[in-house]
Each structure stands twice: as structure tokens, then as C-alpha cells.
Amino acid sequence: MPVFKNTDHMYEVLGGLWMQLLEHPESGQKFKDTELKIKYNLSDPQGTLWVTPDGVFTGEQNLKADVEMTLSGDTAHKFWLQEISLPVALAKKLITSKGSMAKVMKLLPQLKPLHEMYPTVCDKHNLPR
């Protein structure tokens, strides 16, 4: 059974998490400065999540992604809990990507606050951790 109840629940949790990054005093500005547009194609449940310097958007958008990542909701959940790293997930093909992975790898250190926040997010949304 998937971690997220449905697409809206996944958007609420993962979209909300990314919004916390955008609002973070240090990491948020660093992410915005990258001007990176990331498109997540999610499955189980099915959905599309965009993370851009201008905000977090769901569903299809009239945007051009710099990086497109395809993964399951469960893999996203494990990534944020730090149960799996991005390089391992890519190697095991749990995540597939298109675009500049060099930019994504530079972004990883800025995600530390989100990794620290995610257990609290899980508790708020009654997700396993």
C-alpha cells in the first residue's frame, strides 16, 4: 500500500515540504538563485509536481523543466527520510532523470533543512517513519 493516500495528499505533503524550502531564510534564496525548474513525475499515486524559484505547482504546467525526475511517491518519502540517497536511487533506477544532474547534485546540500523537517511533516500527516 502506498505511503500517500491519494494524489492530493501527496501534493499537500511534498508540495508543502518544498514550499518550506522556498521560505527558508538561507536555503530558499540559494535555490531561487539557481533558477532551476524541476518537474517530478510521480506514481503511486500518479501526479506531477513542479518546483521552481517562483513556487510549487501541481499538474501539467506551461513550463520548461531544467530537470525532470520520475519516481514513486514511496521513493520520494524514503529520500526525504534519508533512507535512500539520490545517487543510490538513480543507480537502482528507483529514480530516472533527464536534464542537468550536475545542477541537482549542487542543490543537494541545500536540502538539509528539508531532511531535518520531514520527520515532523510525517508526524503531522500520520505517515510512517
Beta strands, then each sheet from edge to edge (+ up, - down):
strand 1: 38-43
strand 2: 47-52
strand 3: 55-58
strand 4: 67-72
strand 5: 95-99
sheet 1: 3+ 2- 1+ 4+ 5-
end
